[in-house]
């Protein structure tokens, strides 16, 4: 299984259930998802 590092905007789309998240869904299936500490900080802001 390969790991995919998600950018802040993609994580935001997923959390908000934004329709744009569907564009990325095929690329996320059967992958281990990861976020950077900077992405976590940006989402908390």
Buried (B, 14 or more C-beta within 10 A) or exposed (E): EEEBEBBBEBBBBBEEEEEEBEEBEEEBEEEEEEBEEEBEEBEEE
